Amino acid sequence: MDARERPANDRVVTRALAERFPDLRPVDPRAFRVSAPVADLAMTPGGARERQLRYGAVFDVLDERDGAVFGYAPAEEYAGWLAADTVRPAVADDEAQTIVLARQTHVYGLPDMKTPERLALPHLSRLRPTGQTEGRFTETELGWVPTAHLGAATQDADPVAVAALYLGTPYLWGGNSAFGIDCSGLVQAALAAFGQPCPGDSDLQAAQLGETLGPDTSPQRGDLLFWQGHVAWVSGPDEILHANAHHMAVAYEGLAAAVDRIATQGDGPVTRHARLHEVKFL
């Protein structure tokens, strides 16, 4: 089991996997939620960012050390360490959630767009509505959010359309939000909008997502193309949409031009062409 997907560190393991890791202390996971707009997930306490979790994401805590908590994010299928001040214990009301469907939204202290915003939240953040609405706003545990930016689920079963929400978003290594995103983060975010499980990194995605197609198969919208260390959505017969360091942003690029450019810069040919046959709804 890859360490990135394993709910275990050097001293504890989730009780469900205790028999596989007899040298580690079995513990029961404690349900927490991410309480920051985005939280950096690292492989060591205070270490470099590997991935990010968005506000409201479930995080099952197994260990604490040096101002950080270790655990597993089931929806993102990723284990690691978060700063302790970026999570809070889960409460019963967490299950009654609404999702940010806009690329980004603001939280206000009052239901009035002319009042100062409190903070910004990225696409796919999860909020708890209080049941109160006023004008164009819905009240949540953080404050008032534009109702038009919230919803129970994405309705259009087209992950490329979801990925296109991020067009122009700055490239950020390990990023998973509208504040900054990388190639695998863009794939994961597009599938997360429908509740589709998706690993966090491109090598794991290449190993697990979709059906491998032959080299002569014509690409179609919604296919995934993989290179060594990179992944892109096929947005049309001759076009891809991807977060990439060449543009330092999420951008459309001609497929043939991208294949040539990536090979020329020394990153090799396409290593896999995959097709997803099912996209699940939340």
C-alpha positions in Angstrom: 0.0 0.0 0.0 1.4 3.4 -1.1 2.2 5.6 1.9 0.1 8.4 0.4 -2.9 6.2 0.6 -2.2 4.4 3.8 -3.9 5.5 7.1 -0.8 4.7 9.1 2.5 6.4 10.0 5.6 5.3 11.8 3.8 4.6 15.1 0.0 4.2 14.6 -2.4 2.6 12.2 -6.1 2.7 11.8 -7.7 -0.2 13.7 -9.2 -1.6 10.6 -5.7 -2.3 9.2 -4.1 -3.5 12.4 -3.5 -7.1 11.2 -1.5 -5.8 8.2 0.7 -3.7 10.4 1.4 -5.6 13.6 4.4 -3.4 14.6 2.2 -0.3 14.8 -0.3 0.7 17.6 -3.9 0.4 16.4 -6.1 3.4 17.1 -9.7 4.4 16.3 -9.9 7.4 13.9 -11.4 10.6 15.2 -13.6 12.4 12.8 -12.4 16.0 12.1 -13.2 18.6 9.4 -10.9 21.0 7.7 -11.6 24.5 9.2 -9.3 26.6 6.9 -10.2 27.6 3.3 -7.4 25.3 2.2 -5.0 23.2 4.3 -1.7 21.8 3.2 -1.3 18.1 3.5 2.3 16.9 4.1 4.1 13.6 4.6 5.8 14.9 7.8 4.7 17.4 10.5 5.4 20.8 9.1 6.8 19.3 5.9 6.4 20.4 2.3 2.9 20.4 0.7 2.0 17.2 -1.1 -1.7 18.0 -1.6 -4.4 20.2 -0.2 -7.8 19.7 1.4 -10.6 22.3 1.1 -12.8 23.7 3.8 -15.2 21.1 5.3 -13.4 18.1 4.0 -13.5 15.0 6.3 -10.2 14.2 7.9 -9.9 11.1 10.2 -7.3 11.9 12.8 -5.0 9.1 14.1 -2.1 10.8 15.7 -0.8 14.2 16.9 2.8 15.5 17.0 4.6 18.9 17.0 1.5 21.0 16.4 0.2 18.8 13.6 -2.3 16.0 13.2 -1.9 12.8 11.1 -4.8 11.2 9.4 -6.6 10.2 6.3 -8.9 12.1 4.0 -11.3 9.4 2.7 -12.9 11.5 -0.2 -9.4 12.5 -1.4 -7.9 9.1 -0.7 -4.8 10.7 0.8 -3.0 10.3 4.1 -0.7 12.8 5.8 -0.2 15.6 8.3 -2.1 18.9 8.6 -1.4 21.8 10.9 -3.5 21.3 14.0 -5.1 24.7 13.7 -6.5 23.9 10.3 -9.0 21.3 11.5 -11.8 21.0 14.1 -13.7 18.1 15.6 -16.7 17.0 13.5 -20.2 17.7 14.8 -23.5 16.1 13.9 -24.6 19.1 11.8 -21.7 18.5 9.4 -23.8 16.0 7.5 -26.3 18.7 6.5 -24.0 20.4 4.0 -24.1 22.6 1.0 -21.3 22.7 -1.5 -19.6 25.7 -3.1 -20.3 25.2 -6.8 -18.7 28.5 -8.0 -15.0 28.6 -8.7 -14.7 30.8 -5.6 -17.1 32.6 -3.2 -16.9 35.1 -0.3 -18.3 34.8 3.2 -19.9 38.0 4.5 -20.9 39.1 8.0 -24.2 40.4 6.8 -26.4 39.4 3.8 -25.2 42.4 1.9 -22.6 42.4 -0.9 -21.5 45.9 0.0 -20.3 44.8 3.5 -16.7 43.6 4.1 -16.1 40.0 3.3 -14.7 37.8 6.0 -12.9 35.2 3.9 -12.9 33.5 0.5 -13.7 29.8 0.0 -12.8 27.7 -3.1 -14.9 25.5 -5.2 -16.1 22.3 -3.5 -15.8 23.7 0.0 -18.5 22.2 2.3 -20.7 24.5 4.5 -23.5 24.0 7.0 -26.5 26.1 6.2 -28.4 27.4 9.2 -31.7 27.3 7.4 -31.9 31.1 7.2 -31.9 33.0 3.9 -32.2 36.6 3.2 -32.3 38.2 -0.3 -29.5 36.7 -2.4 -27.8 35.1 0.6 -27.8 31.9 2.7 -26.5 31.9 6.2 -23.9 29.3 7.2 -21.7 28.5 10.2 -19.1 31.0 8.8 -21.5 33.8 7.8 -23.6 34.7 4.7 -22.7 33.3 1.3 -24.3 34.1 -2.1 -27.1 31.5 -2.6 -26.2 31.3 -6.3 -22.8 30.0 -5.4 -24.2 27.0 -3.4 -25.8 23.7 -4.3 -26.4 20.1 -3.3 -24.6 18.6 -6.4 -23.2 19.5 -9.8 -25.9 18.8 -12.3 -24.0 18.6 -15.6 -22.2 15.2 -15.8 -19.3 16.6 -17.7 -16.0 16.7 -15.7 -14.4 18.8 -18.4 -17.0 21.5 -17.8 -16.1 21.4 -14.1 -12.4 21.6 -14.9 -13.1 24.6 -17.1 -14.2 26.5 -14.0 -10.5 26.7 -13.2 -9.4 28.2 -16.4 -6.8 30.8 -15.7 -6.2 29.6 -12.1 -2.5 29.9 -11.2 -0.4 26.7 -11.3 0.5 25.6 -7.8 2.5 22.4 -7.1 0.3 20.2 -4.9 -2.6 22.7 -5.2 -6.2 21.6 -5.1 -8.2 24.8 -5.2 -9.2 27.9 -7.1 -6.4 29.7 -5.3 -3.9 27.5 -7.1 -4.0 24.0 -8.6 -1.7 21.5 -10.4 -2.5 18.9 -13.1 -3.6 16.1 -10.8 -5.5 18.5 -8.6 -7.5 19.6 -11.7 -8.5 16.0 -12.4 -9.4 15.3 -8.8 -11.5 18.4 -8.4 -13.4 17.7 -11.6 -14.3 14.2 -10.5 -15.0 15.2 -6.8 -17.8 17.4 -8.1 -19.7 14.2 -8.8 -18.5 12.2 -5.8 -16.2 10.2 -8.0 -13.3 8.7 -6.0 -9.9 9.8 -7.4 -6.4 9.6 -6.0 -4.5 12.8 -5.6 -1.3 12.4 -7.7 -0.9 11.8 -11.4 1.0 8.5 -11.0 -1.8 7.1 -8.8 -4.4 8.4 -11.2 -2.6 6.7 -14.1 -2.6 3.4 -12.3 -6.2 3.5 -11.2 -8.5 5.6 -13.4 -10.4 4.5 -16.4 -9.8 2.0 -19.2 -6.5 2.1 -21.1 -7.1 2.7 -24.8 -4.9 1.7 -27.7 -2.5 4.1 -29.4 -4.7 4.5 -32.5 -7.8 5.4 -30.5 -9.1 8.9 -31.3 -9.3 11.0 -28.2 -12.7 12.3 -27.2 -13.9 14.9 -24.6 -13.5 13.5 -21.1 -10.6 11.2 -21.8 -7.4 11.5 -19.8 -3.9 11.7 -21.2 -0.9 10.8 -19.0 2.8 11.6 -19.3 5.5 10.8 -16.9 4.5 13.2 -14.0 1.6 14.9 -15.8 -2.0 14.5 -16.7 -4.5 16.4 -18.9 -8.2 16.4 -19.7 -9.1 15.9 -23.4 -11.5 18.8 -24.0 -12.0 18.2 -27.8 -10.7 16.1 -30.6 -7.6 18.2 -31.0 -7.4 20.1 -27.6 -6.6 19.5 -24.0 -7.3 21.4 -20.8 -4.6 21.1 -18.1 -2.9 22.9 -15.2 0.7 23.1 -16.4 4.0 24.9 -15.6 4.4 26.1 -19.3 1.5 28.5 -18.9 1.8 28.5 -15.1 -2.0 28.3 -15.1 -4.9 26.1 -16.1 -5.1 26.5 -19.9 -6.4 25.1 -23.1 -3.7 23.9 -25.5 -3.7 22.2 -28.9 -3.2 18.5 -28.4 -0.5 18.0 -31.1 1.3 21.1 -30.0 1.3 20.0 -26.4 2.5 16.5 -27.3 5.4 18.0 -29.3 6.2 20.6 -26.7 6.3 18.1 -23.8 8.5 15.7 -25.7 10.8 18.5 -26.8 11.3 19.7 -23.2 12.5 16.2 -22.2 9.4 14.8 -20.5 8.7 12.1 -23.0 5.6 10.9 -24.9 2.1 10.2 -23.8 2.3 7.1 -21.6 -1.4 6.3 -21.3 -4.7 7.2 -22.9 -7.6 6.4 -20.5 -11.4 6.7 -20.8 -13.8 7.0 -17.9 -17.0 5.1 -18.5 -18.9 6.3 -15.5 -19.1 9.5 -13.5 -21.0 9.3 -10.3 -23.2 12.0 -8.8 -23.0 13.1 -5.2 
